[in-house]
Amino acid sequence: MNLFDEMITAQKHHESRGISSICSAHPSVLSAAFSHTRTHKSTLLIESTCNQVNQYGGYTGMTPPDFVTYIHAMAEQIKFPKQNLILGGDHLGPEVWQEEPAEIAMEKARVLVRDYVDAGYQKIHLDASMKLGDDPVGPLAIEVGAERAAELARVAEDSWNRHGREEAPRYVIGSEVPVPGGAKESENHAIPTSVSAAEETLLLTKKAFYERGLESAWERVIALVVQPGVEFGHDFILDYDPEAAQALSRYIEGKNLVYEAHSTDYQTLTSLQRMVRDHFAILKVGPALTFAYREAVFALAMMEKILVTELQRSNLIEVLDQVMVSNPIHWQKYYQGDSTQQRFARFYSFSDRCRYYWTHPTIQNALSSLLNNLRNQSIPLSLISQFLPAQYEHIRQGKLAPSPQEIIKDKIIEVLEDYWAATSDWDIDESG
């Protein structure tokens, strides 16, 4: 059995076993994830979405083979064992091309899935739940999405068979059902997926797989994506409510698969543990990790203002904002309000849209200047205590070197540690 098979077996024996999925291409986040996973002698699951990485480069500029090369090079650099690394493709389907006619969008989706499997991705989330350019008016019928997902599974199986790899792909199906146009989420409430919607998705997708002779592929469907009732927005977090998800949790107990939960960012440790206990065993996390990175970098920039003369400062925070304002494509349609409210959101929103800008050359130059300025002098412990109290404690305990890079990594690992604790069958504190 591979890791996913073992996880499902443990879940069916009422063990709170799961795995976190790192959905980020940020080098500091990935470096922290590699280090943290190596410390725990565990398995690291890294995923890229169809928007991040596709045959046209995505917003990272990387194709699937490029991303695999990027990740493997990083693993080799820190001597991380490749057998403990799993790569996943998220929302693989026609999402990127949903404005185009179905025939064209699906052909591009087929190429996308083929390229992911060809490149060696092992975990494949097939998602064809979105309406395409010439689909009839109204919500997309679930059976249509199921049939399209099965078409993509056929492509994935053909690619795997062509390469003759020993390890067969594991599949995730579904989306945050009901699909867009169904249940609405607000700052007060996120409705968990109904049992009937989850059941319909499973039955119709299984039928579509079987009609295409994909019975063996169906046996490797490991998870169904659902809405467990968690969400976050620019200025709110909706915490997991076990009672609201109770029926959904019980339903999956009789199935040989688990749930995959997206948007688990910013959940408390107790909420994450309860989710894994309730069979939401694959926990996606992304913005919370780059949010922690941003917190650490901003804290260092504030220390720099105290320690470094004005002419030598990087002014990283100001540089970041200037770049975001001059190129608002990644945040403008998401952040509402007046200029003051938008500026606050650019820096501090839980949505963390500034994560799309860190690779910009001007920002990278400012970041290098910041790190060099702080490397060239000893940062007073009292200042670290002021801005990063948890890292101050780790330095005092001898667990952390007081260097800027190590401080940033440790801040990200704070988030990763909660996901590790939640997915490793720890006791759950029911008092909180």
CORUR-V298048 format. One record per backbone hydrogen bond with DSSP energy under -0.5 kcal/mol. CO is the residue of the C=O (numbers start at 1). NH is the residue of the N-H. Records with the same first field share a line. If there is no record, write none. Layout:
CO: NH, NH
//
This chain:
2: 6
3: 7
4: 8
5: 9
6: 10
7: 11
8: 12
9: 13
10: 13, 15
11: 14
15: 17
16: 425
19: 283
20: 22, 45
21: 23, 285
22: 24, 47
26: 30
27: 31
28: 32
29: 33
30: 34
31: 35
32: 36
33: 37
34: 38
35: 39
36: 40
37: 42
38: 41
43: 45
44: 46, 86
45: 22
46: 88
48: 90
49: 53
51: 59
52: 60, 62
54: 57
57: 61, 62
58: 61
62: 54
63: 67
64: 68
65: 69
66: 70
67: 71
68: 72
69: 73
70: 74
71: 75
72: 76
73: 77
74: 78
75: 80
76: 79
81: 84
82: 85
84: 44
86: 46
87: 122, 123
88: 48
89: 125
90: 50
91: 93
92: 127
94: 97
95: 98
97: 100
100: 133
101: 105
102: 106
103: 107
104: 108
105: 109
106: 110
107: 111
108: 112
109: 113
110: 114
111: 115
112: 116
113: 117
114: 118
115: 119
116: 120, 121
117: 120
122: 124, 170
123: 89, 125
124: 126, 172
125: 92, 127
126: 174
132: 135
141: 144, 145
142: 146
143: 147
144: 148
145: 149
146: 150
147: 151
148: 152
149: 153
150: 154
151: 155
152: 156
153: 157
154: 158
155: 159
156: 160
157: 161
158: 162
159: 163
160: 164, 165
166: 168
170: 124
171: 222, 223
172: 126
173: 225
175: 177
177: 227
179: 182
189: 186
194: 198
195: 199
196: 200
197: 201
198: 202
199: 203
200: 204
201: 205
202: 206
203: 207
204: 208
205: 209
206: 210
207: 211
208: 212
209: 212, 214
210: 213
214: 218
215: 219
217: 220
218: 221
220: 171, 222
222: 258
223: 173
224: 260
225: 177
226: 228, 262
227: 193
231: 238
234: 350
236: 233
237: 239
238: 231
240: 242
241: 245
243: 246
245: 249
246: 250
247: 251
248: 252
249: 253
250: 253
251: 254
252: 255
255: 257
258: 224
259: 281, 282
260: 226, 262
261: 284
264: 267
268: 272
269: 273
270: 274
271: 275
272: 276
273: 277
274: 278
275: 280
276: 279
279: 259, 281
281: 19, 283
282: 261, 284
283: 21
284: 264
285: 23
286: 289, 290
287: 291
288: 292
289: 293
290: 294
291: 295
292: 296
293: 297
294: 298
295: 299
296: 300
297: 301
298: 302
299: 303
300: 304
301: 305
302: 306
303: 306, 307
304: 308
309: 312, 313
310: 313
315: 319
316: 320
317: 321
318: 322
319: 323
320: 324
321: 325
322: 326
323: 327
327: 330
328: 331, 332
331: 334, 335
334: 336
338: 342
339: 343
340: 344
341: 345
342: 346
343: 347
344: 348
345: 349
349: 352
352: 355
353: 356
354: 357, 358
357: 360
360: 364
361: 365
362: 366
363: 367
364: 368
365: 369
366: 370
367: 371
368: 372
369: 373
370: 374
371: 375
372: 376
374: 377
377: 379
378: 380
380: 383, 384
381: 385
382: 386
383: 387
384: 388
388: 392
389: 393
390: 394
391: 395
392: 396
393: 397
394: 399, 400
395: 398
401: 403
403: 407
404: 408
405: 409
406: 410
407: 411
408: 412
409: 413
410: 414
411: 415
412: 415, 416
413: 417
414: 418
415: 418, 419
416: 420
417: 421
418: 422
419: 423
420: 424
421: 424, 426
423: 18
428: 430
429: 432
//
